[in-house]
């Protein structure tokens, strides 16, 4: 049996995520703009958390409110496509 290889540690460089709305103040968070809100929901219809999307806490709160409002008036889905 060959000797066990040791796993080498790799140093990964993680690029810091920047809030899209803080960087570009011309983008507004509104429930009517479903195209911009679609970037922040998964294909299943769940809201993407801020640790993944990179938005700041202030904008994440307003994003969730806007997404929930858009869901209520059927601009965004509550549930994504169901594959059986």
C-alpha positions, 0 to 999 in steps of 0.5 A, a space after each residue: 500500500 502506498 504511503 498516505 499523502 498529506 493534504 496541503 493547505 491552500 490559502 484562498 483569497 476571498 474578495 470582499 463583497 461590496 453592497 451593490 446599492 451602496 456602490 451605485 446610488 442610482 439603483 433604487 430598491 422598489 417592489 415594482 422593479 422585479 428585474 433587479 429583485 430577481 438577482 436576490 432570489 433563488 430559482 426556488 423563490 427563496 431570498 438570498 442571505 446577505 452573507 452570500 449576496 454581499 448587501 449591507 444590513 440596511 439594504 438587505 432589510 429593504 430588499 426583503 420588504 420589497 421582495 415580499 411586496 412584489 410577491 404579494 402582488 404576483 410580480 415575483 413567485 413565492 415558490 419557484 418551478 417544481 420539477 417532478 
